[in-house]
C-alpha cells in the first residue's frame, strides 16, 4: 500500500545523497563511461572540493549535458523486495541547486503547451528502502529538472510499453533476481528540432540489467522512437505535431553507438541478436507490440 506524504523536491537536502550503487546487483555495474567529447560537455559541481560530473540522489544518479541541458544518462537501482511506494501528491518540480539554473531546462519550456515534464528515472523506481523516510527522499528527488525531459501529454501504446519494461523484467525474474539496474537517456542528434530555444530529443533509450540464477550478468536494451515529431522554430511558433511513439528492442552495442557511452560488461551480457533488415525503423531494432515480444 502506498503512503501519502506532503513535501516537494525543493525541500530536499541533496548534500548527503550517495547516489547509484555500482555494487547493487552483487557484481560491479558502474555508470557507463563517457567519451572524451561527452566528458567535456558534462556539467560538474564542487563535491567536497573536487569537480564531479555525477549528480547523486537517493538510489539514483545522473550526468547532465551543458549543451542540451538534459541528462546524458540516468542510473537507478530498483529493489522489488523493499518497495515502499509513495503517493503522487505533489508534482512540483525544482532546479537542482548544485548546478547553475542555466544548464537545466525549467518551467519555461512546458508552459502553455501539451508538453509533459517526463521523468527519465521513473518516479516509483527508487521508491524503496528500510524506512518511509528513505523512500520519500527518493520519490521527491525524481522531481528535479535534471531528471526531466519533454514528452507529449498524450499517452499511447508505445509509451505504455516503455513504462512497463522494468516491471516486466522484475515480475518475470526468479526471486533472487528481484533487483534491477536501469540506465536511461535521450538520443541527441543534429536533426532534433528546436522549440523555445531547446532541441527536443525524438528518441530515448533504456538499458536494463540484472543477474541470473547462475550469478551471471544479464542486460537488455530498448529504444522509444518518435521519428514523426515535427516542429518549427519561429517567433511565436508554439505548436508541435507528434506522431505515434514506437517501442523497439535493440542491442546495448547499438545504444553505445548512438550515445558515445561505454557500457563495458553489459555489452557482452546482452542476449539479443539483431536480425538485419527484418525489424523496425532500423535494421537492428525489433518493434514491440506487447511485452511478451521481448527477448530476455
C-alpha positions in Angstrom: 0.0 0.0 0.0 1.3 3.5 -0.9 1.7 6.1 1.9 0.8 9.7 1.3 3.3 12.4 2.1 3.5 16.1 1.8 6.8 17.6 0.7 8.5 18.6 -2.6 11.7 18.4 -4.5 12.6 21.9 -3.4 12.5 20.8 0.3 15.2 18.1 -0.2 18.8 18.5 1.1 20.9 16.8 -1.6 24.3 17.3 0.0 24.4 13.9 1.7 23.0 11.8 -1.1 25.1 8.8 -2.0 23.5 8.1 -5.4 23.5 5.0 -7.6 25.3 2.0 -6.1 27.5 0.2 -8.7 27.6 -2.9 -6.5 23.8 -3.1 -6.1 23.5 -6.3 -8.2 26.3 -8.1 -6.4 28.6 -7.6 -9.4 30.2 -4.4 -10.4 27.9 -2.4 -12.8 29.1 1.2 -12.8 27.7 4.2 -14.6 28.7 4.0 -18.3 31.9 5.7 -19.2 31.6 9.0 -21.2 33.5 9.6 -24.4 36.0 12.4 -24.4 33.5 14.7 -26.1 30.7 13.8 -23.6 33.1 14.3 -20.6 34.0 17.8 -21.9 30.3 18.6 -22.2 29.2 17.2 -18.9 28.2 19.6 -16.2 30.2 19.5 -13.0 29.8 20.8 -9.5 32.1 21.1 -6.4 31.8 18.0 -4.3 34.0 18.2 -1.2 36.4 20.4 -3.1 36.6 18.2 -6.2 34.8 18.8 -9.5 32.3 15.9 -10.1 30.1 15.0 -13.1 27.8 12.6 -11.1 24.8 14.2 -9.5 23.8 11.8 -6.7 20.2 11.4 -5.4 18.5 8.7 -3.3 19.1 5.4 -5.1 19.9 7.0 -8.4 22.5 9.2 -10.2 22.7 11.2 -13.4 25.1 13.2 -15.6 24.0 16.4 -17.4 24.8 17.8 -20.8 25.6 21.5 -20.6 24.9 21.9 -24.4 21.5 20.2 -24.4 20.6 20.9 -20.7 19.1 17.5 -20.3 20.6 14.4 -18.7 23.2 12.4 -20.7 22.4 9.3 -18.7 20.5 8.3 -15.6 21.1 5.2 -13.5 18.7 3.8 -10.8 18.7 0.8 -8.6 15.3 -0.9 -8.3 14.7 -3.3 -5.3 11.5 -5.1 -5.9 11.7 -6.7 -2.4 11.8 -3.5 -0.5 9.4 -1.3 -2.4 7.6 1.4 -0.4 5.6 3.3 -3.0 4.8 6.9 -2.3 1.5 8.6 -3.4 1.9 11.2 -6.1 0.7 14.1 -4.0 3.0 16.9 -5.2 4.2 17.4 -8.8 6.2 20.5 -8.0 9.5 20.4 -9.9 12.7 22.2 -8.8 16.1 23.1 -10.1 19.0 21.1 -8.6 20.8 23.8 -6.5 24.2 22.1 -7.1 24.2 23.3 -10.8 23.5 26.7 -12.3 19.9 27.0 -13.5 21.3 28.0 -16.9 22.3 24.4 -17.6 18.9 23.0 -16.6 15.7 23.3 -18.7 13.0 24.6 -16.4 9.3 25.5 -16.4 9.7 27.9 -19.4 9.7 25.0 -21.8 6.5 23.4 -20.5 4.2 26.5 -20.1 1.1 26.8 -22.2 1.5 23.7 -24.4 0.9 20.0 -24.4 4.4 19.1 -23.2 4.6 17.0 -20.1 7.6 17.1 -17.7 8.6 13.5 -18.3 10.7 11.6 -15.8 13.8 9.8 -17.0 14.2 7.9 -13.8 10.6 6.8 -13.2 9.1 8.2 -10.0 8.4 4.8 -8.5 11.7 3.1 -9.4 13.7 4.4 -6.5 10.8 4.3 -4.0 12.1 1.6 -1.8 14.2 1.2 1.4 14.1 0.2 5.0 12.2 3.3 6.1 9.4 5.5 4.8 11.8 8.5 5.0 14.3 6.8 2.7 11.6 6.1 0.1 10.2 9.6 0.4 13.5 11.2 -0.3 13.9 9.1 -3.4 10.4 9.9 -4.6 10.9 13.6 -4.4 14.4 13.6 -5.7 13.0 12.4 -9.1 11.2 15.8 -9.4 14.3 17.8 -10.2 14.5 19.3 -13.7 17.8 17.4 -14.1 15.6 14.2 -14.3 13.1 15.8 -16.7 12.7 15.7 -20.5 9.7 16.9 -22.6 7.2 14.3 -23.6 3.8 14.8 -25.1 0.8 14.6 -22.8 -1.0 12.0 -24.9 0.0 8.5 -23.8 -0.3 5.8 -26.4 0.6 2.1 -26.8 4.2 2.8 -27.4 4.6 4.8 -24.2 2.7 2.2 -22.2 5.1 -0.5 -23.3 8.0 1.8 -22.5 6.7 2.4 -19.0 6.2 -1.3 -18.3 9.6 -2.6 -19.3 11.3 -2.5 -15.9 8.2 -4.1 -14.2 8.1 -6.8 -16.8 11.7 -7.7 -16.2 11.2 -7.7 -12.4 8.0 -9.7 -12.5 9.4 -12.4 -14.8 12.6 -12.9 -12.8 13.2 -15.6 -10.2 13.2 -14.4 -6.5 16.9 -13.8 -6.4 16.6 -11.6 -9.5 14.3 -9.0 -7.9 17.0 -6.4 -8.1 17.3 -4.5 -11.4 19.5 -1.6 -12.5 18.1 0.7 -15.2 20.0 3.2 -17.3 18.0 5.7 -19.4 18.7 8.7 -21.5 17.8 10.7 -24.7 19.5 10.3 -28.1 20.8 13.7 -29.1 21.2 14.4 -32.9 21.8 17.4 -35.0 18.4 16.8 -36.7 16.4 17.3 -33.4 14.1 20.3 -33.9 14.3 23.3 -31.6 11.4 24.7 -29.6 11.7 27.7 -27.4 15.5 27.5 -27.9 15.7 23.9 -26.8 16.4 20.9 -29.0 13.7 18.3 -28.3 15.0 14.7 -28.5 12.9 12.3 -30.6 14.3 9.1 -29.3 15.1 7.7 -25.8 17.0 4.6 -24.8 16.9 2.3 -21.9 19.3 -0.5 -20.7 18.0 -2.9 -18.0 20.5 -5.1 -16.1 20.0 -7.9 -13.6 21.8 -11.1 -12.5 20.7 -14.6 -13.5 20.2 -17.6 -11.2 23.8 -18.6 -12.2 25.0 -15.3 -10.9 25.7 -14.1 -14.5 25.1 -10.6 -15.6 22.1 -10.1 -18.0 21.3 -6.9 -19.9 18.7 -5.8 -22.5 18.3 -2.6 -24.4 15.3 -0.7 -25.7 14.5 2.4 -27.8 11.5 4.7 -27.7 11.2 6.4 -31.1 9.1 9.3 -32.2 10.5 9.9 -35.6 7.4 11.7 -36.8 7.9 14.6 -34.4 7.6 17.8 -36.4 8.2 21.3 -35.1 9.1 24.8 -36.2 11.5 27.3 -34.6 10.0 30.7 -35.4 8.7 33.7 -33.5 5.5 32.7 -31.7 5.6 29.2 -33.1 4.4 27.1 -30.1 2.8 24.2 -32.0 4.2 20.8 -32.3 2.8 17.8 -34.2 3.5 14.5 -32.6 3.5 11.2 -34.3 3.0 7.8 -32.6 5.5 6.5 -30.2 7.0 3.1 -31.1 9.0 0.9 -28.7 11.8 -1.3 -30.0 14.1 -3.8 -28.5 17.7 -3.1 -29.7 21.2 -4.1 -28.6 23.4 -2.5 -25.9 26.0 -2.1 -28.6 23.5 0.0 -30.7 22.8 2.3 -27.8 26.6 2.7 -27.3 26.9 3.7 -31.0 24.1 6.3 -30.8 25.2 7.9 -27.5 29.0 7.6 -27.2 28.6 5.8 -23.9 30.6 2.7 -22.9 28.6 0.1 -21.0 31.5 -2.3 -20.6 30.5 -5.7 -19.5 26.8 -5.1 -20.2 27.5 -5.1 -23.9 28.6 -8.8 -23.7 25.7 -9.7 -21.3 23.0 -8.8 -23.9 21.2 -11.9 -25.3 19.6 -10.0 -28.1 20.9 -11.0 -31.5 19.9 -8.5 -34.2 18.4 -9.8 -37.4 19.4 -7.2 -40.0 16.7 -6.0 -42.3 13.8 -7.7 -40.5 12.6 -5.4 -37.8 11.6 -1.8 -37.2 12.9 1.6 -38.4 16.5 0.5 -38.3 17.9 -2.9 -39.2 18.8 -3.9 -35.6 15.6 -2.8 -34.0 12.7 -5.1 -33.2 9.4 -3.3 -32.8 7.4 -4.4 -29.7 3.7 -4.6 -29.8 3.4 -6.2 -26.4 5.8 -7.0 -23.5 5.8 -10.7 -24.3 7.7 -9.9 -27.5 10.8 -9.2 -25.5 13.9 -11.4 -25.9 15.2 -11.8 -22.4 
